[in-house]
């Protein structure tokens, strides 16, 4: 490999996030059931019973959702055995978020193994999602399920790059390695934009809520978010924590925890909650992996 190639100051490709997302049927639309649930939620004449009936038409999804709401992730004291009961307890928008979280994984199953270890990718994403969920709960946020989804999907732009333009993806990885720069800068050098900006554009194309659009696009620079800066800062913190903590292995820490007080302040949190956050995340990690990742493998 010619290392000097990656030190060149070549001009980024004349490509936009919108162009990269155009023409791929898998990316153009969300899972049908998610779209139909959105339509029901946006219809003032609809009810929770309508959503329950729609979900019940998909036995696999019904089983998966009931497993999640009965898991330690929620910690409800009594068993929830129907979708309608789940909707009553966690709410329709929260259930919609969980459907999104369990459906998107299936869209990305053709990425070359030499580009990305998908198992490691989703484990990091789930760790980020869990930590974000716990941090948000300590702020008593109302949108903690949305933050779980934000954490799960925060790096989805990488998957789009590796799916749509794998050779350019390889170049970004090589530039990162040989130029000793972070991946966002390498992506900008090669593509003219980074995976976070691409993820935000995908969220807009899918017409996801503004919170998801902002957190995906700005999770490396939460201060630049046009709205939901505190929530975006939580995703940024969760991402940084998940990168240095080995959940599922006793919470071993291999790196520095985020110490930027301005970031903690923007999130509305105190770093002294780290220990309890990691304990909770460690307790829930393996079960959440099985619920979100391996239940989607079939």
C-alpha positions as a Markdown table, in Angstrom:
| # | Residue | x | y | z |
|---|---|---|---|---|
| 1 | Unk | 0.0 | 0.0 | 0.0 |
| 2 | Unk | 1.3 | 3.5 | -0.9 |
| 3 | Unk | 1.2 | 5.3 | 2.4 |
| 4 | Unk | 2.0 | 8.6 | 0.8 |
| 5 | Unk | -1.3 | 8.5 | -1.1 |
| 6 | Unk | -3.1 | 9.0 | 2.2 |
| 7 | Unk | -1.0 | 12.0 | 3.0 |
| 8 | Unk | -2.0 | 13.8 | -0.2 |
| 9 | Unk | -4.1 | 16.9 | -0.1 |
| 10 | Unk | -6.5 | 15.6 | -2.8 |
| 11 | Unk | -9.8 | 17.5 | -3.1 |
| 12 | Unk | -12.8 | 15.8 | -1.5 |
| 13 | Unk | -15.3 | 14.1 | -3.9 |
| 14 | Unk | -18.0 | 16.3 | -5.3 |
| 15 | Unk | -20.7 | 14.4 | -3.4 |
| 16 | Unk | -23.4 | 15.4 | -1.1 |
| 17 | Unk | -25.2 | 13.3 | 1.6 |
| 18 | Unk | -28.4 | 13.7 | -0.4 |
| 19 | Unk | -26.8 | 12.2 | -3.5 |
| 20 | Unk | -25.4 | 9.3 | -1.5 |
| 21 | Unk | -28.8 | 8.5 | -0.1 |
| 22 | Unk | -30.6 | 8.6 | -3.5 |
| 23 | Unk | -31.3 | 5.5 | -5.4 |
| 24 | Unk | -31.1 | 2.9 | -2.8 |
| 25 | Unk | -34.5 | 1.3 | -2.2 |
| 26 | Unk | -33.5 | -0.1 | 1.2 |
| 27 | Unk | -32.4 | 3.3 | 2.5 |
| 28 | Unk | -35.2 | 5.3 | 0.8 |
| 29 | Unk | -37.9 | 3.9 | 3.1 |
| 30 | Unk | -38.4 | 2.9 | 6.7 |
| 31 | Unk | -39.8 | -0.6 | 7.6 |
| 32 | Unk | -43.4 | -0.6 | 6.5 |
| 33 | Unk | -44.9 | -1.3 | 9.9 |
| 34 | Unk | -43.0 | 1.7 | 11.3 |
| 35 | Unk | -44.4 | 3.9 | 8.6 |
| 36 | Unk | -47.9 | 2.6 | 9.2 |
| 37 | Unk | -47.6 | 3.2 | 12.9 |
| 38 | Unk | -46.5 | 6.8 | 12.2 |
| 39 | Unk | -49.6 | 7.3 | 10.1 |
| 40 | Unk | -51.8 | 6.1 | 12.9 |
| 41 | Unk | -50.0 | 8.3 | 15.4 |
| 42 | Unk | -50.5 | 11.3 | 13.1 |
| 43 | Unk | -54.2 | 10.5 | 12.7 |
| 44 | Unk | -56.2 | 12.3 | 15.5 |
| 45 | Unk | -59.0 | 9.8 | 15.0 |
| 46 | Unk | -56.8 | 6.8 | 15.8 |
| 47 | Unk | -56.4 | 5.0 | 19.2 |
| 48 | Unk | -53.9 | 2.8 | 21.0 |
| 49 | Unk | -56.1 | -0.1 | 20.1 |
| 50 | Unk | -55.4 | 0.6 | 16.4 |
| 51 | Unk | -51.7 | 0.4 | 17.0 |
| 52 | Unk | -52.1 | -2.8 | 19.0 |
| 53 | Unk | -54.1 | -4.4 | 16.3 |
| 54 | Unk | -51.5 | -3.5 | 13.6 |
| 55 | Unk | -48.6 | -4.8 | 15.7 |
| 56 | Unk | -50.4 | -8.0 | 16.4 |
| 57 | Unk | -50.5 | -8.8 | 12.7 |
| 58 | Unk | -46.7 | -9.4 | 12.9 |
| 59 | Unk | -46.2 | -12.3 | 15.4 |
| 60 | Unk | -42.4 | -12.0 | 15.4 |
| 61 | Unk | -42.5 | -8.3 | 16.2 |
| 62 | Unk | -45.1 | -8.9 | 18.9 |
| 63 | Unk | -42.9 | -11.4 | 20.6 |
| 64 | Unk | -39.8 | -9.2 | 20.3 |
| 65 | Unk | -41.6 | -6.2 | 21.8 |
| 66 | Unk | -43.1 | -8.1 | 24.7 |
| 67 | Unk | -39.6 | -9.5 | 25.5 |
| 68 | Unk | -38.2 | -6.0 | 25.6 |
| 69 | Unk | -40.9 | -4.5 | 27.8 |
| 70 | Unk | -40.6 | -7.5 | 30.2 |
| 71 | Unk | -36.9 | -7.2 | 30.4 |
| 72 | Unk | -34.6 | -5.5 | 32.9 |
| 73 | Unk | -34.5 | -2.6 | 30.5 |
| 74 | Unk | -37.8 | -1.5 | 31.9 |
| 75 | Unk | -37.9 | -3.4 | 35.2 |
| 76 | Unk | -41.7 | -3.5 | 35.5 |
| 77 | Unk | -42.8 | -5.6 | 38.6 |
| 78 | Unk | -45.5 | -7.6 | 36.8 |
| 79 | Unk | -45.5 | -9.4 | 33.5 |
| 80 | Unk | -46.9 | -7.6 | 30.5 |
| 81 | Unk | -48.5 | -10.2 | 28.2 |
| 82 | Unk | -50.3 | -8.1 | 25.5 |
| 83 | Unk | -49.2 | -5.3 | 23.2 |
| 84 | Unk | -52.2 | -3.2 | 24.3 |
| 85 | Unk | -51.0 | -3.4 | 27.9 |
| 86 | Unk | -47.5 | -2.5 | 26.8 |
| 87 | Unk | -48.9 | 0.6 | 24.9 |
| 88 | Unk | -50.8 | 1.6 | 28.0 |
| 89 | Unk | -47.7 | 1.4 | 30.2 |
| 90 | Unk | -44.9 | 2.8 | 28.0 |
| 91 | Unk | -46.9 | 4.9 | 25.5 |
| 92 | Unk | -47.4 | 4.8 | 21.8 |
| 93 | Unk | -44.5 | 7.0 | 20.8 |
| 94 | Unk | -42.1 | 5.0 | 23.0 |
| 95 | Unk | -43.3 | 1.8 | 21.4 |
| 96 | Unk | -42.8 | 3.3 | 18.0 |
| 97 | Unk | -39.2 | 4.1 | 18.9 |
| 98 | Unk | -38.6 | 0.5 | 20.0 |
| 99 | Unk | -40.0 | -0.8 | 16.7 |
| 100 | Unk | -37.6 | 1.5 | 14.9 |
| 101 | Unk | -34.7 | 0.3 | 17.0 |
| 102 | Unk | -35.4 | -3.4 | 16.3 |
| 103 | Unk | -36.1 | -2.9 | 12.6 |
| 104 | Unk | -33.3 | -0.8 | 11.3 |
| 105 | Unk | -30.6 | -3.4 | 12.1 |
| 106 | Unk | -32.0 | -5.6 | 9.3 |
| 107 | Unk | -31.3 | -2.9 | 6.7 |
| 108 | Unk | -27.5 | -3.3 | 6.8 |
| 109 | Unk | -26.4 | -6.9 | 6.3 |
| 110 | Unk | -24.2 | -6.6 | 3.2 |
| 111 | Unk | -21.2 | -4.7 | 4.5 |
| 112 | Unk | -17.9 | -6.4 | 3.7 |
| 113 | Unk | -16.3 | -7.9 | 6.8 |
| 114 | Unk | -12.9 | -6.3 | 6.1 |
| 115 | Unk | -14.6 | -2.9 | 6.4 |
| 116 | Unk | -16.5 | -3.4 | 9.6 |
| 117 | Unk | -17.2 | -6.1 | 12.2 |
| 118 | Unk | -20.9 | -5.8 | 12.4 |
| 119 | Unk | -21.1 | -7.7 | 15.7 |
| 120 | Unk | -18.7 | -5.2 | 17.3 |
| 121 | Unk | -20.5 | -2.3 | 15.7 |
| 122 | Unk | -23.9 | -3.1 | 17.1 |
| 123 | Unk | -22.5 | -4.0 | 20.5 |
| 124 | Unk | -20.9 | -0.6 | 20.7 |
| 125 | Unk | -24.1 | 1.0 | 19.5 |
| 126 | Unk | -26.2 | -0.9 | 22.1 |
| 127 | Unk | -23.7 | 0.1 | 24.8 |
| 128 | Unk | -24.1 | 3.7 | 23.7 |
| 129 | Unk | -27.9 | 3.4 | 23.7 |
| 130 | Unk | -28.0 | 1.8 | 27.1 |
| 131 | Unk | -25.7 | 4.4 | 28.7 |
| 132 | Unk | -27.7 | 7.3 | 27.0 |
| 133 | Unk | -30.9 | 5.8 | 28.3 |
| 134 | Unk | -29.6 | 5.6 | 31.9 |
| 135 | Unk | -28.1 | 9.1 | 31.7 |
| 136 | Unk | -31.4 | 10.5 | 30.5 |
| 137 | Unk | -33.3 | 8.7 | 33.3 |
| 138 | Unk | -31.1 | 10.4 | 35.8 |
| 139 | Unk | -32.2 | 13.7 | 34.4 |
| 140 | Unk | -35.8 | 12.4 | 34.6 |
| 141 | Unk | -36.2 | 13.1 | 30.9 |
| 142 | Unk | -39.5 | 12.2 | 29.2 |
| 143 | Unk | -37.9 | 11.0 | 26.0 |
| 144 | Unk | -35.5 | 8.3 | 27.4 |
| 145 | Unk | -36.7 | 5.8 | 24.7 |
| 146 | Unk | -35.9 | 8.3 | 22.0 |
| 147 | Unk | -32.4 | 8.6 | 23.4 |
| 148 | Unk | -32.0 | 4.9 | 23.4 |
| 149 | Unk | -32.8 | 4.9 | 19.7 |
| 150 | Unk | -30.5 | 7.8 | 19.2 |
| 151 | Unk | -27.7 | 5.9 | 20.8 |
| 152 | Unk | -28.4 | 2.8 | 18.8 |
| 153 | Unk | -28.4 | 4.7 | 15.5 |
| 154 | Unk | -25.8 | 7.4 | 16.2 |
| 155 | Unk | -23.3 | 5.9 | 13.8 |
| 156 | Unk | -25.7 | 4.8 | 11.1 |
| 157 | Unk | -24.0 | 7.1 | 8.7 |
| 158 | Unk | -21.0 | 4.8 | 8.7 |
| 159 | Unk | -23.2 | 2.0 | 7.6 |
| 160 | Unk | -24.5 | 4.1 | 4.7 |
| 161 | Unk | -21.0 | 4.9 | 3.6 |
| 162 | Unk | -19.8 | 1.3 | 3.8 |
| 163 | Unk | -22.9 | 0.1 | 2.0 |
| 164 | Unk | -23.1 | 2.7 | -0.8 |
| 165 | Unk | -19.4 | 3.5 | -1.5 |
| 166 | Unk | -17.3 | 0.8 | 0.2 |
| 167 | Unk | -14.1 | 1.8 | -1.6 |
| 168 | Unk | -14.3 | 5.3 | -0.3 |
| 169 | Unk | -15.1 | 3.9 | 3.1 |
| 170 | Unk | -11.8 | 1.9 | 2.9 |
| 171 | Unk | -10.0 | 5.1 | 2.0 |
| 172 | Unk | -11.4 | 7.0 | 5.0 |
| 173 | Unk | -10.3 | 4.2 | 7.3 |
| 174 | Unk | -6.8 | 4.2 | 5.8 |
| 175 | Unk | -6.5 | 8.0 | 6.0 |
| 176 | Unk | -7.5 | 7.8 | 9.7 |
| 177 | Unk | -4.8 | 5.2 | 10.4 |
| 178 | Unk | -1.9 | 6.5 | 8.4 |
| 179 | Unk | -2.5 | 10.2 | 9.0 |
| 180 | Unk | -3.4 | 9.7 | 12.6 |
| 181 | Unk | -6.5 | 11.8 | 12.4 |
| 182 | Unk | -10.0 | 11.1 | 13.7 |
| 183 | Unk | -12.5 | 9.4 | 11.4 |
| 184 | Unk | -14.8 | 12.4 | 11.0 |
| 185 | Unk | -11.8 | 14.4 | 9.6 |
| 186 | Unk | -10.8 | 11.5 | 7.3 |
| 187 | Unk | -14.4 | 11.2 | 6.0 |
| 188 | Unk | -14.5 | 14.9 | 5.3 |
| 189 | Unk | -11.2 | 14.7 | 3.5 |
| 190 | Unk | -12.5 | 12.0 | 1.2 |
| 191 | Unk | -16.2 | 12.7 | 0.9 |
| 192 | Unk | -16.6 | 16.3 | 1.9 |
| 193 | Unk | -18.9 | 15.4 | 4.8 |
| 194 | Unk | -18.8 | 13.0 | 7.8 |
| 195 | Unk | -20.9 | 10.0 | 9.0 |
| 196 | Unk | -22.7 | 12.2 | 11.5 |
| 197 | Unk | -23.9 | 14.7 | 8.9 |
| 198 | Unk | -25.0 | 11.7 | 6.7 |
| 199 | Unk | -26.9 | 10.1 | 9.6 |
| 200 | Unk | -28.7 | 13.4 | 10.2 |
| 201 | Unk | -29.7 | 13.6 | 6.6 |
| 202 | Unk | -30.9 | 10.0 | 6.6 |
| 203 | Unk | -33.1 | 10.8 | 9.7 |
| 204 | Unk | -34.6 | 13.8 | 7.8 |
| 205 | Unk | -35.2 | 11.7 | 4.8 |
| 206 | Unk | -37.0 | 9.2 | 7.0 |
| 207 | Unk | -39.0 | 12.0 | 8.6 |
| 208 | Unk | -37.8 | 11.0 | 12.1 |
| 209 | Unk | -38.5 | 13.3 | 15.0 |
| 210 | Unk | -36.3 | 16.4 | 15.3 |
| 211 | Unk | -34.6 | 15.0 | 18.4 |
| 212 | Unk | -33.3 | 12.0 | 16.4 |
| 213 | Unk | -32.3 | 14.3 | 13.5 |
| 214 | Unk | -30.3 | 16.6 | 15.8 |
| 215 | Unk | -28.7 | 13.9 | 17.9 |
| 216 | Unk | -27.5 | 11.8 | 14.9 |
| 217 | Unk | -26.1 | 14.8 | 13.0 |
| 218 | Unk | -24.4 | 16.5 | 16.0 |
| 219 | Unk | -23.3 | 13.7 | 18.3 |
| 220 | Unk | -19.7 | 14.7 | 17.9 |
| 221 | Unk | -20.4 | 18.4 | 18.3 |
| 222 | Unk | -23.5 | 18.8 | 20.5 |
| 223 | Unk | -23.0 | 22.5 | 20.8 |
| 224 | Unk | -23.8 | 22.9 | 17.1 |
| 225 | Unk | -27.2 | 21.3 | 17.4 |
| 226 | Unk | -30.0 | 23.7 | 16.4 |
| 227 | Unk | -32.2 | 22.2 | 19.1 |
| 228 | Unk | -32.1 | 19.4 | 21.8 |
| 229 | Unk | -28.5 | 20.3 | 22.7 |
| 230 | Unk | -28.8 | 18.6 | 26.1 |
| 231 | Unk | -30.0 | 15.4 | 24.6 |
| 232 | Unk | -27.3 | 15.6 | 21.9 |
| 233 | Unk | -24.7 | 16.1 | 24.6 |
| 234 | Unk | -26.0 | 12.9 | 26.4 |
| 235 | Unk | -25.4 | 10.9 | 23.2 |
| 236 | Unk | -21.9 | 12.4 | 22.9 |
| 237 | Unk | -21.1 | 11.4 | 26.4 |
| 238 | Unk | -22.6 | 8.0 | 26.0 |
| 239 | Unk | -20.6 | 7.4 | 22.8 |
| 240 | Unk | -17.3 | 8.4 | 24.5 |
| 241 | Unk | -18.0 | 6.3 | 27.6 |
| 242 | Unk | -19.0 | 3.3 | 25.5 |
| 243 | Unk | -15.7 | 3.5 | 23.6 |
| 244 | Unk | -13.6 | 3.0 | 26.7 |
| 245 | Unk | -15.8 | 0.7 | 28.8 |
| 246 | Unk | -16.1 | -3.1 | 28.0 |
| 247 | Unk | -19.6 | -3.8 | 29.0 |
| 248 | Unk | -20.3 | -7.5 | 29.4 |
| 249 | Unk | -16.8 | -8.0 | 30.7 |
| 250 | Unk | -17.3 | -6.5 | 34.2 |
| 251 | Unk | -17.2 | -3.0 | 32.9 |
| 252 | Unk | -13.4 | -2.9 | 32.4 |
| 253 | Unk | -12.3 | 0.6 | 31.6 |
| 254 | Unk | -9.7 | 0.9 | 28.8 |
| 255 | Unk | -9.2 | 4.6 | 28.4 |
| 256 | Unk | -10.1 | 8.0 | 29.8 |
| 257 | Unk | -13.6 | 8.8 | 30.7 |
| 258 | Unk | -15.0 | 12.1 | 29.4 |
| 259 | Unk | -13.8 | 14.9 | 31.6 |
| 260 | Unk | -15.0 | 18.0 | 29.6 |
| 261 | Unk | -17.0 | 19.8 | 32.3 |
| 262 | Unk | -18.6 | 22.0 | 29.6 |
| 263 | Unk | -20.0 | 18.8 | 27.9 |
| 264 | Unk | -21.4 | 17.5 | 31.2 |
| 265 | Unk | -22.9 | 20.9 | 31.9 |
| 266 | Unk | -24.5 | 21.0 | 28.5 |
| 267 | Unk | -26.0 | 17.6 | 29.2 |
| 268 | Unk | -27.3 | 18.9 | 32.6 |
| 269 | Unk | -25.5 | 16.1 | 34.4 |
| 270 | Unk | -22.7 | 15.7 | 37.0 |
| 271 | Unk | -19.8 | 13.3 | 36.3 |
| 272 | Unk | -20.2 | 11.8 | 39.7 |
| 273 | Unk | -23.0 | 9.7 | 38.3 |
| 274 | Unk | -20.6 | 7.7 | 36.2 |
| 275 | Unk | -20.1 | 4.8 | 38.6 |
| 276 | Unk | -23.8 | 4.1 | 39.1 |
| 277 | Unk | -24.4 | 4.5 | 35.4 |
| 278 | Unk | -21.8 | 1.9 | 34.5 |
| 279 | Unk | -23.2 | -0.5 | 37.1 |
| 280 | Unk | -26.7 | -0.3 | 35.6 |
| 281 | Unk | -25.4 | -0.6 | 32.1 |
| 282 | Unk | -23.3 | -3.6 | 32.9 |
| 283 | Unk | -26.3 | -5.3 | 34.5 |
| 284 | Unk | -28.5 | -4.8 | 31.5 |
| 285 | Unk | -26.0 | -5.2 | 28.6 |
| 286 | Unk | -26.0 | -8.9 | 27.9 |
| 287 | Unk | -29.8 | -9.1 | 28.0 |
| 288 | Unk | -30.2 | -6.1 | 25.8 |
| 289 | Unk | -27.7 | -7.6 | 23.3 |
| 290 | Unk | -29.9 | -10.7 | 23.1 |
| 291 | Unk | -33.1 | -8.7 | 22.8 |
| 292 | Unk | -32.0 | -6.2 | 20.2 |
| 293 | Unk | -29.2 | -7.9 | 18.3 |
| 294 | Unk | -29.6 | -11.7 | 18.3 |
| 295 | Unk | -33.3 | -11.6 | 18.1 |
| 296 | Unk | -32.9 | -9.8 | 14.8 |
| 297 | Unk | -30.4 | -12.3 | 13.4 |
| 298 | Unk | -33.1 | -14.6 | 12.0 |
